[in-house]
Amino acid sequence: MSSFGPFVPRRFLIFSEHRPHIVVDKAEPDRMSTLPLYKTSGILRVQTIAVIWLAGAILLVTPTPGWGQESRQTPSAPLDSTADDAASTSDVQQDKGKPAAEDLLAKSIEHTWRQFSSKENVALGDVWKIVEVENEKYLKCVGEPKGFLYTKKKFSDFELTLEWKYTSDPNGNSGVLVYTQDEMRLWPVSMQVQLHQPKAGSVFPSDGAKGTSSDVASLAHEVGKWNTCRIVSQSGRLSVQINGKNAAEVAGCDPAKGYIAIQCEGSETLFRRLRVRDLSARTETIIKDSPAPKPGKTEESATENSSADSVKPAQTGDQTSG
């Protein structure tokens, strides 16, 4: 306690800026006392402890995920890492072991595609080109002569996604041919998914193919804007979405396996993010990895199984032409 004691009013006490432990009496500047600040600092300590205690109490009563759980609780199973963004709108169940989608523009056109042209001696590069814009690959179709670009591999059950836009033609015309057969002409046996500006999303059988058809009003954006298309094939049943909206669903397609083709029908067209996921691959893998014959079978049965296994590559070999 200072010599001032409690007799000096508080308004006459100030703290020196340079000597925080010295108290100066304004009435008598020559008198100074080393008044400890234990009272003030004690009050601050009490307030600080109270704040910390209050914060701790709030944390204890607030339900925070993962806090307060018993250690014996069984951890939840990890998420399926094979699922992708398309699963939210897909009627195809995401499943472990499903192969990743293949980017059909990742390599050169010649590596992944072949061309059919209605005119002879037309080079592939004269009609179809892969161009790169801002580090993204686009497939450009100049529009003439009419024909189509088709994959080297055949597909049965698959999920195809792509984006397209017409650069200027208000009546822009193109389409996707699925289950395309080997007799190449305008237009081959296939199921045609329209990308024609007035009817984008319509589906119909082409040149002798069998299957139901669906004629819908266009769901395409105005010319010059990107559109999305998603096609899912399951056992001869096709589901089509345009710009995230259900466009068509047809069934009973025959044939139900073939090439995937992109049409060139007179309009300059850009395509990008062209990807296909082969949904039949997992089923084929299960067949190939079937267990060996159980003990007790005759040697003859084992020989028959061995012969059957030797035929399997031929059953899947027609997925690629040539």
ROVEX-833988 format. One line per 10 residues: their letters; for each residue x negated, y negated, z of C-alpha. Coordinates in nm, 2 decimals. Layout:
residues N
a = X/Y/Z ~ ...
end
This chain:
residues 322
mssfgpfvpr = 0.00/0.00/0.00 ~ -0.13/-0.35/-0.08 ~ -0.18/-0.63/0.16 ~ 0.12/-0.79/-0.01 ~ 0.33/-0.49/0.11 ~ 0.70/-0.51/0.04 ~ 0.70/-0.89/0.11 ~ 0.60/-0.99/-0.25 ~ 0.90/-0.99/-0.48 ~ 0.88/-0.76/-0.78
rflifsehrp = 0.90/-1.05/-1.03 ~ 0.56/-1.18/-0.90 ~ 0.39/-0.85/-0.97 ~ 0.23/-0.80/-1.31 ~ -0.01/-0.54/-1.44 ~ -0.33/-0.66/-1.58 ~ -0.38/-0.55/-1.95 ~ -0.75/-0.47/-1.88 ~ -0.73/-0.34/-1.53 ~ -0.41/-0.13/-1.50
hivvdkaepd = -0.48/-0.06/-1.13 ~ -0.51/-0.43/-1.02 ~ -0.21/-0.63/-0.90 ~ -0.22/-1.01/-0.92 ~ -0.02/-1.24/-0.71 ~ 0.10/-1.53/-0.92 ~ 0.16/-1.75/-0.62 ~ -0.19/-1.69/-0.49 ~ -0.41/-1.59/-0.79 ~ -0.72/-1.56/-0.58
rmstlplykt = -0.57/-1.27/-0.39 ~ -0.57/-0.94/-0.56 ~ -0.51/-0.59/-0.43 ~ -0.58/-0.25/-0.57 ~ -0.23/-0.13/-0.56 ~ -0.22/0.24/-0.68 ~ 0.03/0.31/-0.94 ~ 0.12/0.64/-0.79 ~ 0.48/0.53/-0.74 ~ 0.53/0.43/-1.11
sgilrvqtia = 0.34/0.72/-1.24 ~ 0.53/0.95/-1.00 ~ 0.86/0.83/-1.14 ~ 0.74/0.89/-1.50 ~ 0.63/1.24/-1.40 ~ 0.97/1.32/-1.26 ~ 1.14/1.18/-1.57 ~ 0.91/1.38/-1.80 ~ 0.97/1.70/-1.60 ~ 1.35/1.64/-1.61
viwlagaill = 1.34/1.60/-1.99 ~ 1.13/1.91/-2.04 ~ 1.36/2.11/-1.81 ~ 1.67/1.98/-1.99 ~ 1.52/2.07/-2.33 ~ 1.43/2.42/-2.20 ~ 1.79/2.47/-2.07 ~ 1.93/2.37/-2.41 ~ 1.71/2.62/-2.59 ~ 1.81/2.90/-2.35
vtptpgwgqe = 2.18/2.85/-2.40 ~ 2.17/2.78/-2.78 ~ 2.22/3.10/-2.98 ~ 1.91/3.11/-3.20 ~ 1.88/3.41/-3.45 ~ 1.64/3.67/-3.32 ~ 1.62/3.52/-2.97 ~ 1.76/3.71/-2.68 ~ 1.79/4.03/-2.87 ~ 1.69/4.35/-2.70
srqtpsapld = 1.36/4.50/-2.81 ~ 1.52/4.84/-2.87 ~ 1.75/4.70/-3.14 ~ 1.70/4.88/-3.47 ~ 1.56/4.65/-3.74 ~ 1.78/4.59/-4.05 ~ 1.69/4.75/-4.38 ~ 1.48/4.54/-4.62 ~ 1.66/4.38/-4.91 ~ 1.64/4.55/-5.25
staddaasts = 1.36/4.37/-5.43 ~ 1.48/4.50/-5.77 ~ 1.79/4.28/-5.77 ~ 1.78/3.96/-5.97 ~ 1.99/3.65/-6.02 ~ 2.20/3.82/-6.28 ~ 2.34/4.06/-6.02 ~ 2.58/3.79/-5.89 ~ 2.79/3.80/-6.21 ~ 2.72/4.16/-6.31
dvqqdkgkpa = 2.96/4.45/-6.29 ~ 2.66/4.67/-6.31 ~ 2.55/4.79/-5.97 ~ 2.19/4.69/-5.88 ~ 2.00/5.01/-5.80 ~ 1.65/5.10/-5.69 ~ 1.44/5.23/-5.97 ~ 1.60/5.01/-6.23 ~ 1.34/4.90/-6.48 ~ 1.25/4.53/-6.51
aedllaksie = 1.40/4.33/-6.80 ~ 1.18/4.32/-7.11 ~ 1.10/3.98/-7.26 ~ 1.17/4.03/-7.63 ~ 0.97/3.71/-7.71 ~ 0.66/3.78/-7.50 ~ 0.47/3.93/-7.79 ~ 0.45/3.86/-8.16 ~ 0.76/3.90/-8.37 ~ 0.59/4.18/-8.56
htwrqfsske = 0.52/4.37/-8.24 ~ 0.88/4.39/-8.12 ~ 1.10/4.32/-8.43 ~ 1.17/4.41/-8.79 ~ 1.35/4.20/-9.05 ~ 1.62/4.28/-9.30 ~ 1.68/4.01/-9.57 ~ 1.95/4.00/-9.83 ~ 1.68/3.89/-10.08 ~ 1.38/4.09/-10.18
nvalgdvwki = 1.02/3.99/-10.11 ~ 1.10/3.75/-9.82 ~ 0.84/3.75/-9.56 ~ 0.94/3.77/-9.20 ~ 0.76/3.45/-9.11 ~ 0.96/3.26/-9.38 ~ 1.28/3.31/-9.19 ~ 1.19/3.38/-8.82 ~ 0.92/3.21/-8.62 ~ 0.82/3.20/-8.25
vevenekylk = 0.74/2.84/-8.15 ~ 0.63/2.71/-7.81 ~ 0.78/2.40/-7.66 ~ 0.67/2.29/-7.31 ~ 0.51/2.63/-7.24 ~ 0.83/2.81/-7.33 ~ 0.87/3.04/-7.63 ~ 1.16/2.98/-7.87 ~ 1.27/3.20/-8.16 ~ 1.36/2.99/-8.45
cvgepkgfly = 1.58/3.10/-8.74 ~ 1.58/2.88/-9.04 ~ 1.92/3.01/-9.16 ~ 1.84/3.13/-9.51 ~ 1.85/3.38/-9.67 ~ 2.11/3.58/-9.48 ~ 2.00/3.88/-9.29 ~ 1.90/3.98/-8.94 ~ 1.61/4.06/-8.70 ~ 1.64/4.39/-8.53
tkkkfsdfel = 1.44/4.56/-8.25 ~ 1.21/4.86/-8.32 ~ 1.37/5.04/-8.03 ~ 1.72/5.17/-8.00 ~ 1.94/5.11/-7.69 ~ 2.25/5.27/-7.55 ~ 2.31/5.14/-7.20 ~ 2.16/4.80/-7.16 ~ 2.19/4.44/-7.04 ~ 2.10/4.17/-7.29
tlewkytsdp = 2.07/3.81/-7.19 ~ 1.98/3.51/-7.42 ~ 2.03/3.14/-7.48 ~ 2.10/2.98/-7.81 ~ 2.19/2.65/-7.97 ~ 2.24/2.51/-8.32 ~ 2.03/2.22/-8.40 ~ 2.28/2.03/-8.62 ~ 2.55/2.24/-8.79 ~ 2.89/2.18/-8.63
ngnsgvlvyt = 3.01/2.51/-8.78 ~ 2.69/2.70/-8.67 ~ 2.70/3.07/-8.73 ~ 2.51/3.36/-8.59 ~ 2.57/3.67/-8.38 ~ 2.43/3.97/-8.20 ~ 2.47/4.32/-8.35 ~ 2.46/4.60/-8.11 ~ 2.44/4.98/-8.18 ~ 2.31/4.89/-8.53
qdemrlwpvs = 2.24/5.19/-8.75 ~ 1.97/5.27/-8.99 ~ 2.15/5.19/-9.32 ~ 2.03/4.83/-9.35 ~ 2.27/4.60/-9.55 ~ 2.50/4.30/-9.50 ~ 2.64/4.40/-9.26 ~ 2.53/4.73/-9.11 ~ 2.74/4.97/-8.90 ~ 2.74/4.80/-8.56
mqvqlhqpka = 2.95/4.61/-8.31 ~ 2.92/4.24/-8.37 ~ 2.93/3.98/-8.09 ~ 3.01/3.65/-8.24 ~ 2.80/3.34/-8.17 ~ 2.99/3.15/-8.44 ~ 3.06/2.81/-8.29 ~ 3.44/2.83/-8.32 ~ 3.46/3.19/-8.19 ~ 3.17/3.25/-7.97
gsvfpsdgak = 3.23/3.55/-7.75 ~ 3.46/3.74/-7.99 ~ 3.37/4.11/-8.06 ~ 3.47/4.34/-8.34 ~ 3.34/4.66/-8.52 ~ 3.15/4.60/-8.84 ~ 3.13/4.81/-9.16 ~ 3.28/5.14/-9.04 ~ 3.19/5.13/-8.67 ~ 3.47/5.23/-8.43
gtssdvasla = 3.59/5.03/-8.13 ~ 3.84/4.78/-8.01 ~ 3.81/4.42/-8.09 ~ 3.86/4.09/-7.90 ~ 3.93/3.76/-8.06 ~ 3.88/3.46/-7.82 ~ 3.87/3.09/-7.84 ~ 3.51/2.96/-7.84 ~ 3.34/2.91/-7.51 ~ 3.04/2.74/-7.67
hevgkwntcr = 2.91/2.40/-7.57 ~ 2.89/2.13/-7.83 ~ 2.62/2.16/-8.10 ~ 2.27/2.07/-7.98 ~ 2.33/2.21/-7.63 ~ 2.20/2.54/-7.50 ~ 2.45/2.82/-7.45 ~ 2.41/3.15/-7.25 ~ 2.52/3.49/-7.36 ~ 2.52/3.81/-7.16
ivsqsgrlsv = 2.61/4.15/-7.30 ~ 2.64/4.47/-7.09 ~ 2.67/4.81/-7.26 ~ 2.78/5.11/-7.06 ~ 2.88/5.44/-7.23 ~ 3.02/5.26/-7.54 ~ 3.19/4.99/-7.34 ~ 3.08/4.63/-7.40 ~ 3.13/4.33/-7.17 ~ 3.05/3.98/-7.29
qingknaaev = 3.00/3.66/-7.11 ~ 2.95/3.32/-7.27 ~ 2.82/3.03/-7.05 ~ 2.90/3.23/-6.74 ~ 3.27/3.30/-6.84 ~ 3.41/3.64/-6.93 ~ 3.47/3.63/-7.30 ~ 3.55/3.99/-7.41 ~ 3.55/4.35/-7.30 ~ 3.59/4.63/-7.56
agcdpakgyi = 3.57/5.01/-7.52 ~ 3.55/5.32/-7.73 ~ 3.25/5.20/-7.94 ~ 3.12/5.46/-8.18 ~ 2.83/5.48/-8.24 ~ 2.72/5.38/-7.89 ~ 2.35/5.36/-7.95 ~ 2.14/5.17/-8.20 ~ 1.92/4.87/-8.26 ~ 1.99/4.52/-8.12
aiqcegsetl = 1.99/4.26/-8.40 ~ 2.01/3.88/-8.42 ~ 2.19/3.75/-8.73 ~ 2.07/3.49/-8.97 ~ 2.39/3.34/-9.12 ~ 2.31/3.01/-9.28 ~ 2.25/2.78/-8.98 ~ 1.92/2.67/-8.82 ~ 1.94/2.83/-8.48 ~ 1.71/2.84/-8.18
frrlrvrdls = 1.70/3.13/-7.93 ~ 1.51/3.15/-7.60 ~ 1.50/3.37/-7.28 ~ 1.58/3.67/-7.49 ~ 1.56/3.97/-7.25 ~ 1.69/4.32/-7.24 ~ 1.71/4.57/-6.95 ~ 1.73/4.93/-7.05 ~ 1.99/5.08/-6.80 ~ 1.96/5.43/-6.94
artetiikds = 1.59/5.47/-6.85 ~ 1.65/5.57/-6.49 ~ 1.89/5.85/-6.59 ~ 1.64/5.99/-6.84 ~ 1.37/5.98/-6.57 ~ 1.59/6.18/-6.33 ~ 1.64/6.44/-6.60 ~ 1.27/6.47/-6.67 ~ 1.18/6.49/-6.31 ~ 1.43/6.76/-6.22
papkpgktee = 1.31/7.02/-5.97 ~ 1.14/7.34/-6.08 ~ 1.34/7.66/-6.08 ~ 1.41/7.80/-5.73 ~ 1.22/8.12/-5.62 ~ 1.39/8.44/-5.72 ~ 1.47/8.34/-6.08 ~ 1.34/8.58/-6.35 ~ 1.04/8.51/-6.56 ~ 1.27/8.49/-6.86
satenssads = 1.48/8.21/-6.69 ~ 1.16/8.02/-6.62 ~ 1.06/8.06/-6.98 ~ 1.40/7.92/-7.10 ~ 1.36/7.62/-6.87 ~ 1.01/7.56/-7.00 ~ 1.14/7.56/-7.35 ~ 1.42/7.32/-7.26 ~ 1.17/7.08/-7.11 ~ 0.97/7.08/-7.43
vkpaqtgdqt = 1.27/6.96/-7.62 ~ 1.33/6.65/-7.40 ~ 1.08/6.42/-7.57 ~ 1.26/6.48/-7.90 ~ 1.59/6.38/-7.73 ~ 1.45/6.04/-7.64 ~ 1.22/5.99/-7.93 ~ 1.48/5.84/-8.15 ~ 1.47/5.52/-7.94 ~ 1.20/5.39/-8.17
sg = 1.21/5.40/-8.54 ~ 0.93/5.54/-8.75
end
